[in-house]
Amino acid sequence: MKTTGNTIFISGGSAGIGLAIAQKFSALGNKVIINGRNTERLEKALTKLSNAVAIQGDLSIEADRIRIAEDLKANHPDVNMIINNAGAAFGYLLSETTNAHKKAEIEMNTNYIAVIHFTELMLPHLLTKDVAVIANVSSLAVFGSHKFLPTYGATKAALHCYTVALRMTYEDTKNLQVYEIYPPLVNTAFSAEIGGENGIPPEEVADEFLIALENNQFEVPVGETKKYAAAVAEAISKIS
Ligand SMILES: NC(=O)c1ccc[n+]([C@@H]2O[C@H](COP(=O)([O-])OP(=O)(O)OC[C@H]3O[C@@H](n4cnc5c(N)ncnc54)[C@H](OP(=O)(O)O)[C@@H]3O)[C@@H](O)[C@H]2O)c1
């Protein structure tokens, strides 16, 4: 996949991993469209980017997803890459809460249902492009449970299964590439309550995604995730 001259929508592009990806691709000569809920945060992020615009909206809300997709198609019809990066996570202990099901519902809605719906909204448009990309940001959490993120991992595992199914569905459609980016612990506000300061910088995720795009490498495990992805791939190769 070419890494310049694209028009790229990045959900959650005003901070953390999304902003790092926006900065990298903006510097490479792509147009970037960043999204987030907080307008001030978006405005601040735009000062760090060139050839960039923002679309405010909460992707966990169905009406916002429809509005954002309509805005993209009407005002940025060149959009050919969608990076589904915005996510939700609650750090807590199952022994210290009585509403884990409510937290799980919010996480599942943002990390899984919203991505499926937004993809459905944008897919017909993307399929009109010479080459289009959908990149979903999952997590190292796909590969195991975390005591302090007890309901988050399953949402990213669900996103992983969906992403693989989407890739398989369109594998004969030469103009659609489906990527999955699996960050390990990354030093962002998102991970602050689970020791995120020990994580890798978000720029490392952006760098790995860029290399993956250059190589049409659809699975993008980053940092520590590589050893888990390799172990799973080896185990599967032995039974298939
Ligand atoms: N940090 C980690 O250790 C880590 C590890 C593995 C995977 N991930 C995944 O990486 C993704 C990005 O995480 P991050 O660490 O970069 O988080 P972050 O630094 O907190 O940034 C999150 C971004 O998403 C936006 N956002 C959050 N909820 C949104 C919503 N409902 N609709 C639209 N925008 C929304 C935020 O802006 P507003 O708040 O203004 O909306 C912000 O721009 C998430 O999917 C996360 O699960 C993170």
The ligand as an ORCA input file, in Angstrom:
! r2SCAN-3c Opt
* xyz 0 1
  N      -2.434      2.773     25.621
  C      -2.289      1.457     25.629
  O      -1.533      0.886     26.448
  C      -3.019      0.616     24.609
  C      -2.609     -0.704     24.446
  C      -3.273     -1.500     23.522
  C      -4.309     -0.987     22.782
  N      -4.690      0.310     22.969
  C      -5.795      0.791     22.161
  O      -5.353      1.883     21.399
  C      -6.442      2.764     21.134
  C      -6.030      4.196     21.451
  O      -5.617      4.268     22.800
  P      -4.667      5.424     23.329
  O      -3.802      4.788     24.348
  O      -4.044      6.134     22.216
  O      -5.748      6.355     24.078
  P      -5.704      7.937     24.457
  O      -4.320      8.441     24.510
  O      -6.574      8.063     25.664
  O      -6.445      8.614     23.213
  C      -7.754      8.233     22.915
  C      -8.255      9.027     21.735
  O      -9.549      8.547     21.385
  C     -10.521      9.599     21.518
  N     -11.762      8.944     21.926
  C     -12.000      8.206     23.029
  N     -13.243      7.737     23.029
  C     -13.815      8.179     21.873
  C     -15.096      8.025     21.296
  N     -16.057      7.319     21.907
  N     -15.360      8.603     20.106
  C     -14.401      9.321     19.472
  N     -13.144      9.500     19.972
  C     -12.880      8.941     21.166
  C      -9.882     10.571     22.515
  O     -10.353     11.901     22.398
  P     -11.615     12.409     23.266
  O     -11.392     11.932     24.677
  O     -11.630     13.886     23.111
  O     -12.802     11.747     22.648
  C      -8.429     10.506     22.043
  O      -8.264     11.227     20.848
  C      -7.625      2.239     21.948
  O      -8.476      1.501     21.114
  C      -6.977      1.302     22.950
  O      -7.832      0.259     23.332
  C      -4.067      1.124     23.850
*
